[in-house]
């Protein structure tokens, strides 16, 4: 149903973002079935980084059985506390273990209390803390995602020649 609805309205939008809870429940599966592509957010902690393999298996099953056009845009490190060696180690491990399988965005979303407060305030990060480090990181991510899409279009055009 979600895919059908999105197909009806997507011509009215440049992008439609579906933000899911960090679980592999039915809502997430339905979102992956309806999506054109997925960005995988990974908290800079041990267990979320280890959970990547389970999520990638789920995405591959969905691609194989239901949504063969689903693309993985990449993995995004979130809640990164750059003051700690632990976060740096998680970043290194994620790039080492998955960098040859999928794109790991250069942009990392920093740990920021203002970002957490946005939910309670019911505002976007740009309305709540426009010049904060989290807002600036999301802006950098947007540019990185869009430039990656342009690169992919160019690569596909080069291949078709």
C-alpha positions in Angstrom: 0.0 0.0 0.0 2.8 2.4 0.8 4.5 1.8 -2.5 1.3 2.4 -4.4 0.6 5.6 -2.5 4.2 6.9 -3.1 3.9 6.1 -6.8 0.8 8.3 -6.9 2.4 11.3 -5.2 6.1 11.1 -6.1 5.7 13.3 -9.2 4.9 16.2 -6.9 8.2 15.9 -5.0 11.9 15.9 -5.8 12.6 13.6 -2.8 10.5 11.7 -0.3 12.2 10.6 2.9 10.9 7.8 5.0 12.5 7.8 8.5 12.1 4.5 10.3 12.9 3.5 13.8 16.1 1.5 14.3 14.5 -2.0 14.0 13.7 -4.5 11.3 10.0 -4.6 12.0 7.2 -4.5 9.5 7.3 -0.7 9.2 10.9 -0.8 8.1 10.4 -3.7 5.8 7.4 -1.9 4.2 9.5 1.2 3.8 12.3 -0.8 2.1 9.7 -2.4 -0.3 8.4 1.1 -1.2 11.7 2.8 -1.5 13.9 3.6 -4.5 17.0 3.7 -2.3 18.1 3.6 1.3 20.6 5.4 3.5 21.7 3.2 6.4 22.3 5.3 9.5 24.7 3.6 11.9 25.3 5.0 15.4 29.0 5.1 16.2 28.7 2.3 18.8 29.7 -1.3 18.7 26.3 -3.0 18.5 24.8 -0.9 15.8 27.9 -1.4 13.7 27.7 -5.1 14.2 24.0 -5.0 13.3 24.9 -3.8 9.8 25.2 -7.4 8.5 21.7 -8.3 9.5 20.3 -5.2 7.9 22.2 -5.8 4.7 20.9 -9.4 4.6 17.3 -8.0 5.0 17.9 -5.5 2.2 19.3 -8.2 -0.1 16.3 -10.4 0.6 13.9 -7.6 -0.2 15.9 -6.8 -3.4 15.8 -10.5 -4.4 12.1 -11.2 -3.7 10.1 -7.9 -3.8 12.0 -4.8 -4.8 14.8 -5.5 -7.3 15.3 -1.8 -8.0 16.2 -0.9 -4.4 19.6 0.7 -4.2 21.8 1.3 -1.2 23.0 4.9 -1.3 25.4 4.2 1.5 26.0 4.0 5.3 25.9 7.1 7.4 27.7 7.3 10.8 25.5 9.1 13.3 25.9 10.3 16.9 29.7 10.4 16.4 31.6 11.8 19.4 34.8 12.9 17.7 36.4 13.5 21.1 36.7 9.8 21.7 39.0 7.2 20.3 36.1 4.7 20.5 34.1 6.6 17.9 37.1 6.9 15.6 37.7 3.1 16.0 34.0 2.4 15.0 34.4 4.7 12.0 37.6 2.9 11.0 36.0 -0.6 11.4 32.9 0.3 9.5 34.9 1.7 6.6 37.3 -1.3 6.7 34.6 -4.0 6.9 32.0 -2.5 4.5 33.8 0.1 2.4 34.4 -2.4 -0.4 30.7 -3.5 -0.4 29.0 -0.2 -0.1 29.6 3.5 0.1 30.3 4.8 3.5 29.6 8.6 3.5 32.5 10.8 4.3 30.1 13.0 6.2 29.5 11.9 9.8 26.7 13.3 11.9 28.1 14.5 15.3 26.7 13.8 18.7 24.8 17.0 19.5 22.3 17.6 22.3 20.6 20.2 20.0 19.9 17.4 17.5 18.2 15.3 20.2 16.2 18.3 21.4 14.6 18.8 18.0 12.2 15.9 18.5 10.9 17.3 21.8 10.5 20.7 20.2 8.8 19.3 17.1 11.1 21.2 14.8 13.6 20.4 12.2 17.3 20.8 13.0 17.4 23.8 10.7 14.5 25.6 12.5 15.9 24.7 15.9 19.7 25.2 15.5 20.4 26.3 12.0 24.1 27.1 12.6 24.8 24.1 14.9 27.2 21.3 14.0 24.5 18.8 13.4 22.6 21.0 11.0 25.9 21.7 9.1 26.6 18.0 8.9 23.2 17.2 7.5 23.7 20.0 4.9 27.1 18.4 4.0 25.4 15.0 3.8 22.7 16.4 1.4 25.4 17.7 -0.9 27.3 14.5 -0.7 24.2 12.4 -1.6 23.3 14.7 -4.4 26.8 14.7 -5.9 26.8 10.9 -5.6 23.6 10.7 -7.6 25.1 12.8 -10.3 28.2 10.6 -10.4 26.0 7.5 -10.7 24.0 9.0 -13.5 27.2 9.9 -15.3 28.6 6.4 -14.8 25.3 4.8 -16.1 25.5 7.1 -19.1 29.1 6.2 -19.8 28.3 2.5 -19.5 25.4 2.7 -21.9 27.6 4.2 -24.7 
